[in-house]
């Protein structure tokens, strides 16, 4: 059997003070003198006492915890966002629970149930499927603040995100300005019904007065560099005359760059490559990768501020707030 959890009574027995005095000292109450508080805190540390936050949340109806659901724990942009979210929540006195759906709706639903069982005060989420949001709306309707970290302004939920449609449109505009008229888009978002970047790319083609045949769509098996490498075989078979490749993540683009090196294709002279996210790897790839800047820190900071506001006001009936950040381009050697 495991060792029994240390209780307030154990600290009271060890110090000779009442449970009420111990409780006040552990909550840093000004009603307890400094010497008494120091003695109680020292004994609590010696006994390895930790407060039972679950029991406390049952009484206060607040856990001071926010849940974060990611689609892919290996996604460097989501990982950066998670780090910023955790740090900002910590400064505000909140802890964070996180889960990853791996882009599976069932996993997402299980994570939501898990968070609710721990009585989190709010949930931030990268949705697994942008066409299946009813279960998220139900959680919001139950009184739990929820913010989507995806650009879904018509979802009926709070949104804080980068406007990826604009980002993709700007990326294709840049490639068109360089004279490219046969462009492949390797878009991993389509597998989870995320067509935002594809729609942005098509918008740029239409705005330029060009025909749809300018753009070729490749849907990779995932978003890793290895899958970007594999997708380039499909690009070469589908349209050997492609002169530029735009990918939905930097990782896919780095895989495309490796494919070009392996097949002795000069970048950008024979083939231009453009990524999305502006991760650290993009800056230090060889050659350095042109990309769209995903403002992960800005998204995270705005989302946490909004979440804390919703938690503190208890306002779950107001109109959802929509915040979409317009991304810029970072032009480097690959275009």
C-alpha positions as CSV (number, residue, x, y, z in Angstrom):
1,X,0.0,0.0,0.0
2,X,1.1,3.6,-0.7
3,X,1.9,6.0,2.0
4,X,-1.2,7.9,3.3
5,X,-1.6,11.5,2.3
6,X,-0.5,14.0,4.9
7,X,-3.5,15.8,6.4
8,X,-4.1,19.1,8.1
9,X,-4.7,17.1,11.3
10,X,-1.2,15.6,11.0
11,X,0.4,19.1,11.0
12,X,-1.9,20.2,13.9
13,X,-0.9,17.1,15.9
14,X,2.8,17.8,15.2
15,X,2.7,21.5,16.1
16,X,0.1,21.5,18.8
17,X,-2.0,24.1,17.0
18,X,-5.6,23.7,16.0
19,X,-6.6,22.6,12.5
20,X,-8.1,26.1,12.0
21,X,-4.9,27.8,12.9
22,X,-2.9,25.4,10.6
23,X,-5.3,26.1,7.7
24,X,-5.0,29.9,8.1
25,X,-1.2,29.7,8.3
26,X,-1.0,27.6,5.1
27,X,-3.3,30.2,3.4
28,X,-0.9,33.0,4.6
29,X,-3.7,34.7,6.6
30,X,-2.7,37.9,8.3
31,X,-4.6,36.6,11.4
32,X,-1.7,34.3,12.2
33,X,1.5,35.7,13.6
34,X,4.8,35.5,11.7
35,X,6.5,33.1,14.1
36,X,3.5,30.7,14.3
37,X,3.2,30.8,10.5
38,X,6.9,30.0,10.1
39,X,6.7,27.1,12.5
40,X,3.6,25.6,10.8
41,X,5.1,26.0,7.3
42,X,8.3,24.4,8.3
43,X,6.5,21.4,9.8
44,X,4.3,21.2,6.6
45,X,7.4,21.1,4.5
46,X,9.0,18.4,6.7
47,X,5.9,16.2,6.4
48,X,5.8,16.8,2.7
49,X,2.3,18.2,2.9
50,X,0.5,19.3,-0.3
51,X,-3.0,20.8,-0.3
52,X,-5.8,18.7,-1.7
53,X,-6.8,21.0,-4.6
54,X,-9.6,18.7,-5.8
55,X,-11.3,18.8,-2.3
56,X,-10.7,22.6,-2.2
57,X,-12.3,23.1,-5.6
58,X,-15.4,21.1,-4.5
59,X,-15.9,23.7,-1.8
60,X,-14.9,26.9,-3.7
61,X,-16.2,25.7,-7.2
62,X,-12.8,26.9,-8.6
63,X,-9.7,24.9,-9.3
64,X,-7.4,27.7,-10.5
65,X,-6.6,25.4,-13.4
66,X,-7.0,25.8,-17.1
67,X,-7.0,23.0,-19.6
68,X,-5.2,23.1,-23.0
69,X,-6.0,20.6,-25.8
70,X,-3.4,20.4,-28.6
71,X,-3.9,18.5,-31.9
72,X,-0.2,17.4,-32.0
73,X,2.2,17.5,-29.1
74,X,5.1,17.4,-31.7
75,X,3.9,20.5,-33.5
76,X,6.6,23.1,-32.7
77,X,4.2,26.0,-33.0
78,X,1.7,24.5,-30.6
79,X,4.5,23.5,-28.2
80,X,5.7,27.2,-28.2
81,X,2.2,28.4,-27.6
82,X,1.8,25.9,-24.7
83,X,4.9,27.1,-23.1
84,X,3.8,30.8,-23.3
85,X,0.3,29.8,-22.0
86,X,1.7,27.9,-19.1
87,X,4.0,30.8,-18.1
88,X,1.4,33.4,-18.3
89,X,-1.2,31.4,-16.4
90,X,1.4,30.7,-13.7
91,X,2.0,34.4,-13.3
92,X,-1.7,34.9,-12.8
93,X,-1.9,32.1,-10.2
94,X,-3.3,29.4,-12.4
95,X,-2.0,25.9,-13.2
96,X,-2.4,24.2,-16.5
97,X,-3.5,20.7,-17.6
98,X,-2.9,19.6,-21.1
99,X,-3.8,16.8,-23.5
100,X,-3.2,16.0,-27.2
101,X,-6.0,14.7,-29.4
102,X,-3.6,13.6,-32.2
103,X,-6.3,15.0,-34.5
104,X,-8.8,12.3,-33.5
105,X,-12.2,13.5,-32.4
106,X,-12.7,10.7,-29.9
107,X,-9.4,11.6,-28.1
108,X,-10.6,15.2,-28.0
109,X,-13.9,14.2,-26.4
110,X,-12.1,12.1,-23.8
111,X,-9.8,15.0,-23.0
112,X,-12.7,17.3,-22.5
113,X,-14.4,14.8,-20.1
114,X,-11.1,14.4,-18.2
115,X,-10.8,18.2,-17.8
116,X,-14.4,18.5,-16.7
117,X,-13.9,15.8,-14.1
118,X,-11.0,17.8,-12.7
119,X,-13.2,20.9,-12.6
120,X,-10.9,23.1,-14.7
121,X,-12.0,26.7,-14.7
122,X,-11.6,27.1,-18.5
123,X,-10.4,25.3,-21.7
124,X,-8.2,26.5,-24.5
125,X,-8.3,24.2,-27.6
126,X,-6.9,23.5,-31.0
127,X,-9.9,21.6,-32.4
128,X,-9.3,18.2,-33.9
129,X,-12.0,18.6,-36.6
130,X,-13.2,22.1,-37.6
131,X,-16.5,20.7,-38.9
132,X,-17.4,18.9,-35.7
133,X,-17.8,21.5,-32.9
134,X,-21.2,20.7,-31.3
135,X,-19.5,18.9,-28.4
136,X,-17.4,22.0,-27.7
137,X,-20.5,24.2,-27.8
138,X,-22.1,21.9,-25.2
139,X,-19.2,22.3,-22.8
140,X,-19.4,26.1,-23.2
141,X,-23.1,26.0,-22.7
142,X,-22.5,24.1,-19.4
143,X,-20.8,27.2,-18.0
144,X,-17.1,26.4,-18.7
145,X,-15.3,29.2,-20.6
146,X,-13.8,27.9,-23.8
147,X,-11.5,29.6,-26.4
148,X,-10.7,28.2,-29.8
149,X,-7.1,28.7,-30.9
150,X,-8.2,28.3,-34.5
151,X,-9.7,30.8,-37.0
152,X,-13.4,29.8,-36.8
153,X,-15.2,33.1,-36.5
154,X,-18.6,31.5,-37.2
155,X,-18.3,28.8,-34.6
156,X,-20.3,30.6,-31.9
157,X,-17.3,30.4,-29.5
158,X,-14.6,32.7,-28.5
159,X,-11.7,32.7,-30.9
160,X,-8.0,33.9,-30.7
161,X,-5.9,32.9,-33.7
162,X,-3.7,33.8,-36.6
163,X,-5.7,34.5,-39.7
164,X,-4.2,31.7,-41.7
165,X,-6.2,32.4,-44.8
166,X,-4.6,35.8,-45.1
167,X,-1.2,34.2,-44.3
168,X,-1.5,31.7,-47.2
169,X,-2.8,34.4,-49.5
170,X,0.3,36.6,-48.8
171,X,2.6,33.6,-49.3
172,X,1.2,32.8,-52.8
173,X,1.2,36.6,-53.7
174,X,4.9,36.6,-52.9
175,X,5.5,33.5,-55.1
176,X,3.4,35.0,-57.9
177,X,5.4,38.3,-57.7
178,X,8.5,36.2,-58.3
179,X,7.1,35.0,-61.6
180,X,5.9,31.5,-60.5
181,X,2.9,30.2,-62.4
182,X,3.0,26.5,-61.5
183,X,2.7,26.2,-57.7
184,X,2.2,23.1,-55.6
185,X,0.7,23.5,-52.1
186,X,1.4,20.6,-49.6
187,X,-1.3,21.1,-47.1
188,X,-1.6,18.8,-44.1
189,X,-4.6,20.7,-42.8
190,X,-7.0,19.1,-45.3
191,X,-6.9,15.8,-43.4
192,X,-8.7,17.4,-40.5
193,X,-11.0,19.5,-42.6
194,X,-8.9,22.6,-42.2
195,X,-9.0,24.3,-45.6
196,X,-8.1,27.7,-44.4
197,X,-4.7,27.9,-46.0
198,X,-5.9,26.3,-49.2
199,X,-8.7,28.8,-49.5
200,X,-6.1,31.6,-48.9
201,X,-3.9,30.2,-51.7
202,X,-6.9,30.0,-54.1
203,X,-7.9,33.6,-53.2
204,X,-4.4,34.8,-54.2
205,X,-4.7,33.0,-57.5
206,X,-8.1,34.4,-58.2
207,X,-7.1,38.0,-57.2
208,X,-4.3,37.7,-59.7
209,X,-6.8,36.8,-62.5
210,X,-5.1,33.4,-63.0
211,X,-6.8,30.1,-63.6
212,X,-7.1,27.3,-60.9
213,X,-4.6,25.2,-62.8
214,X,-1.8,27.4,-61.4
215,X,-2.2,25.6,-58.1
216,X,-1.8,21.9,-57.5
217,X,-2.9,20.4,-54.1
218,X,-0.9,17.6,-52.4
219,X,-2.3,16.2,-49.1
220,X,0.6,14.6,-47.1
221,X,0.1,11.8,-44.6
222,X,1.0,14.2,-41.7
223,X,3.0,17.4,-41.0
224,X,6.6,16.1,-40.3
225,X,9.7,16.7,-42.4
226,X,9.7,13.1,-43.4
227,X,6.2,13.4,-44.7
228,X,7.1,16.6,-46.6
229,X,10.0,14.7,-48.2
230,X,7.5,11.9,-49.3
231,X,5.0,14.5,-50.6
232,X,7.6,15.9,-53.0
233,X,7.5,12.6,-54.9
234,X,3.8,13.2,-55.5
235,X,4.5,16.8,-56.5
236,X,7.0,15.7,-59.2
237,X,4.6,13.1,-60.5
238,X,1.6,15.3,-60.5
239,X,3.2,18.3,-62.2
240,X,6.8,18.1,-63.2
241,X,6.7,21.7,-64.3
242,X,6.1,23.1,-60.8
243,X,8.5,25.9,-60.0
244,X,7.4,26.7,-56.4
245,X,6.1,24.8,-53.4
246,X,4.2,26.2,-50.5
247,X,3.7,24.0,-47.5
248,X,1.3,24.4,-44.5
249,X,4.1,23.9,-41.9
250,X,7.8,24.6,-41.8
251,X,8.4,21.0,-41.0
252,X,6.9,19.9,-44.3
253,X,9.0,22.6,-46.1
254,X,12.2,21.4,-44.5
255,X,11.4,17.9,-45.8
256,X,10.9,19.4,-49.2
257,X,14.3,21.1,-49.0
258,X,15.9,17.8,-48.2
259,X,14.2,16.2,-51.2
260,X,15.6,19.0,-53.4
261,X,19.1,18.4,-52.1
262,X,18.8,14.7,-52.7
263,X,17.6,15.2,-56.3
264,X,20.1,17.9,-57.1
265,X,17.4,20.6,-57.5
266,X,18.7,24.1,-56.8
267,X,16.7,26.2,-54.4
268,X,15.4,28.8,-55.3
269,X,16.8,28.8,-58.9
270,X,15.0,25.7,-60.0
271,X,12.4,25.4,-57.3
272,X,11.3,27.9,-54.7
273,X,10.1,26.6,-51.3
274,X,8.0,28.5,-48.8
275,X,6.9,27.3,-45.4
276,X,4.4,28.4,-42.7
277,X,4.9,29.1,-38.9
278,X,8.4,30.8,-38.8
279,X,9.8,28.2,-36.4
280,X,13.4,28.3,-35.2
281,X,14.2,25.5,-37.6
282,X,13.1,27.7,-40.6
283,X,15.7,30.3,-39.8
284,X,18.5,27.7,-39.4
285,X,17.6,25.3,-42.3
286,X,19.9,25.1,-45.3
287,X,19.2,27.3,-47.1
288,X,17.2,29.5,-44.6
289,X,13.5,29.1,-45.3
290,X,11.1,31.8,-46.4
291,X,7.9,31.4,-44.4
292,X,4.7,33.0,-42.9
293,X,5.1,34.2,-39.3
294,X,2.7,32.5,-36.9
295,X,2.6,34.8,-33.9
296,X,2.3,32.0,-31.2
297,X,3.3,34.2,-28.3
298,X,0.8,36.9,-29.3
299,X,-2.0,34.4,-29.7
300,X,-1.2,32.8,-26.3
301,X,-1.0,36.1,-24.4
302,X,-4.3,37.4,-25.8
303,X,-6.0,34.0,-25.2
304,X,-4.9,33.8,-21.6
305,X,-6.0,37.4,-20.9
306,X,-9.4,36.6,-22.4
307,X,-9.7,33.3,-20.4
308,X,-8.9,35.0,-17.1
309,X,-11.5,37.7,-17.8
310,X,-14.1,35.1,-18.6
311,X,-13.3,33.1,-15.4
312,X,-13.3,36.1,-13.1
313,X,-16.5,37.6,-14.5
314,X,-18.3,34.3,-14.8
315,X,-19.7,35.6,-18.1
316,X,-20.6,32.7,-20.3
317,X,-23.6,34.3,-22.0
318,X,-22.0,37.3,-23.8
319,X,-21.4,37.3,-27.5
320,X,-18.2,35.4,-28.4
321,X,-15.1,37.6,-28.9
322,X,-13.2,37.0,-32.1
323,X,-9.5,38.0,-32.3
324,X,-7.6,37.2,-35.5
325,X,-4.1,38.3,-36.0
326,X,-2.9,39.2,-39.5
327,X,0.4,37.4,-40.2
328,X,3.4,38.8,-42.1
329,X,6.0,37.2,-44.3
330,X,9.6,36.4,-43.4
331,X,11.5,36.2,-46.7
332,X,14.8,34.3,-46.7
333,X,16.9,32.4,-49.2
334,X,14.5,29.8,-50.5
335,X,12.3,32.2,-52.5
